[in-house]
Amino acid sequence: MTATGTVINYIELFEKTYLLARLPVHTKNPDREIVKAAKLYFSDSGLVGILADVNSGAKFENAVFSQLRHFGELRYFSLKTGREIDYILNSGAALEAKETPTETDISELKRLSETAGVKNFHIIGRHPSPKFDNYIWGGDIR
């Protein structure tokens, strides 16, 4: 077995044991879906802090994923430039997790949402922003 095959087998094992979850790409072209890699999230946000050396923004993004996954099908959207939308919920809402959201974040999300063909878009924020209130507080996701 190749190294790649071994990694895939481990990821599948971790998915089946609810340690990891894969987030597939959102695309209008099914052939592109195969080219783009799925993002990986820990199913338990507590494990992120223990097993991975990640910043608080990545921990928050993982926590948001853990909450949103119960509301329907989640995917992510990414461009070749590296710009991305963290989550597309049920192909109808673009959601971006930000620790301290800004007006620039919502403007960028609007542009990316139009490119992705998604009409509804929202920022999910962790910390209050002094001059920006057009976001959903992360603690309100239920």
Backbone torsions as a table, in degrees:
resi	resn	phi	psi	omega
1	MET	NA	141.9	179.6
2	THR	-77.8	165.1	177.4
3	ALA	-61.7	-40.2	178.2
4	THR	-61.7	-43.6	178.4
5	GLY	-61.8	-38.6	178.2
6	THR	-64.6	-44.7	178.8
7	VAL	-61.1	-45.9	179.2
8	ILE	-60.3	-42.2	178.4
9	ASN	-61.4	-41.9	178.2
10	TYR	-65.8	-43.1	178.8
11	ILE	-60.4	-43.8	178.1
12	GLU	-62.8	-39.8	176.5
13	LEU	-61.9	-46.5	-178.9
14	PHE	-65.4	-32.6	174.5
15	GLU	-66.6	-45.9	-178.1
16	LYS	-65.6	-26.6	178.5
17	THR	-97.5	12.0	175.1
18	TYR	62.0	30.1	173.8
19	LEU	-89.4	-38.3	-179.8
20	LEU	-124.2	158.2	172.1
21	ALA	-136.4	139.9	177.5
22	ARG	-95.7	141.6	176.5
23	LEU	-115.5	109.9	-178.5
24	PRO	-75.3	166.2	-179.0
25	VAL	-80.7	145.7	173.9
26	HIS	-93.3	122.5	179.1
27	THR	-150.9	152.5	175.1
28	LYS	-84.0	-17.0	-177.8
29	ASN	-110.3	108.6	-177.9
30	PRO	-57.0	-28.3	178.6
31	ASP	-66.9	-32.3	178.9
32	ARG	-70.2	-26.6	-178.5
33	GLU	-61.6	-34.4	-179.2
34	ILE	-70.9	-34.5	-177.0
35	VAL	-72.1	-39.2	-176.9
36	LYS	-81.5	137.1	179.2
37	ALA	-81.5	147.3	175.1
38	ALA	-72.7	148.5	173.0
39	LYS	-85.0	151.5	178.8
40	LEU	-112.2	137.2	175.4
41	TYR	-129.8	147.0	171.2
42	PHE	-74.4	138.6	178.3
43	SER	-72.5	-26.7	179.1
44	ASP	-112.8	114.7	-177.7
45	SER	-61.3	-28.8	178.1
46	GLY	-62.9	-33.5	179.6
47	LEU	-67.1	-27.5	-179.2
48	VAL	-58.6	-46.8	-178.1
49	GLY	-67.5	-27.8	-177.5
50	ILE	-88.9	-44.4	-171.8
51	LEU	-95.0	-17.1	-175.6
52	ALA	-126.1	144.9	177.2
53	ASP	-95.9	84.6	-176.8
54	VAL	-126.0	158.7	179.7
55	ASN	-78.9	172.8	-176.6
56	SER	-66.6	-27.8	177.2
57	GLY	-66.0	-42.0	178.1
58	ALA	-67.8	-36.6	176.5
59	LYS	-64.0	-42.3	178.7
60	PHE	-64.6	-43.6	178.6
61	GLU	-59.0	-41.1	178.6
62	ASN	-65.6	-41.3	179.1
63	ALA	-64.3	-40.3	177.6
64	VAL	-63.9	-43.3	176.9
65	PHE	-56.5	-45.1	-178.7
66	SER	-59.4	-32.9	178.7
67	GLN	-80.9	-43.9	-175.1
68	LEU	-69.3	-29.1	-174.6
69	ARG	-60.4	-17.7	180.0
70	HIS	-84.3	-6.7	-176.5
71	PHE	-97.6	-1.8	179.2
72	GLY	142.9	-160.0	-177.4
73	GLU	-76.6	126.9	177.7
74	LEU	-111.6	141.5	173.5
75	ARG	-142.6	174.4	173.2
76	TYR	-127.2	162.7	-179.8
77	PHE	-125.7	135.9	-178.1
78	SER	-143.2	143.2	174.1
79	LEU	-104.1	163.5	178.3
80	LYS	-60.7	-26.0	-179.2
81	THR	-72.6	-11.5	-177.8
82	GLY	99.2	-13.3	176.4
83	ARG	-68.6	140.7	-176.5
84	GLU	-150.0	163.9	169.9
85	ILE	-109.8	127.1	-175.4
86	ASP	-59.5	-44.2	-176.2
87	TYR	-143.4	139.5	167.5
88	ILE	-116.1	116.8	-177.0
89	LEU	-97.2	120.2	177.6
90	ASN	51.7	33.1	-179.9
91	SER	57.7	14.2	-175.4
92	GLY	-126.1	-8.9	-179.1
93	ALA	-142.9	127.7	176.1
94	ALA	-94.1	128.2	-176.6
95	LEU	-128.7	132.4	-178.4
96	GLU	-124.9	126.6	178.6
97	ALA	-90.8	126.5	179.0
98	LYS	-136.5	137.8	178.9
99	GLU	-64.7	-49.2	176.7
100	THR	-129.9	95.7	-174.6
101	PRO	-69.5	151.3	179.8
102	THR	-134.0	170.2	176.3
103	GLU	-60.7	-37.1	177.7
104	THR	-60.8	-39.9	179.3
105	ASP	-61.1	-43.7	-178.2
106	ILE	-70.5	-35.0	177.5
107	SER	-64.9	-43.7	178.4
108	GLU	-64.9	-41.6	179.2
109	LEU	-64.3	-37.9	177.9
110	LYS	-61.2	-46.1	179.3
111	ARG	-62.6	-45.9	-179.9
112	LEU	-65.9	-37.3	178.7
113	SER	-62.5	-40.9	177.4
114	GLU	-62.4	-42.4	177.8
115	THR	-62.5	-38.6	-178.6
116	ALA	-78.5	-11.3	-178.1
117	GLY	77.7	30.1	-179.3
118	VAL	-116.4	124.2	-173.7
119	LYS	-81.4	-39.3	-177.2
120	ASN	-92.2	139.3	-179.6
121	PHE	-149.6	143.6	-179.2
122	HIS	-148.1	146.5	171.4
123	ILE	-95.3	139.1	173.6
124	ILE	-112.0	118.8	-174.3
125	GLY	-110.5	151.4	178.0
126	ARG	-96.1	-45.5	-177.5
127	HIS	-111.3	149.2	175.8
128	PRO	-63.5	146.4	177.1
129	SER	-110.5	128.0	-172.5
130	PRO	-59.0	-34.7	-175.5
131	LYS	-119.4	19.8	-176.1
132	PHE	-145.6	124.8	-179.3
133	ASP	-129.6	13.0	-178.8
134	ASN	-90.0	61.7	180.0
135	TYR	-151.0	165.0	176.6
136	ILE	-98.8	128.8	177.3
137	TRP	-71.5	133.7	-176.7
138	GLY	-55.4	-30.6	179.8
139	GLY	-72.3	-12.3	179.3
140	ASP	-87.8	-2.3	-179.9
141	ILE	-78.3	115.4	179.6
142	ARG	-136.0	NA	NA
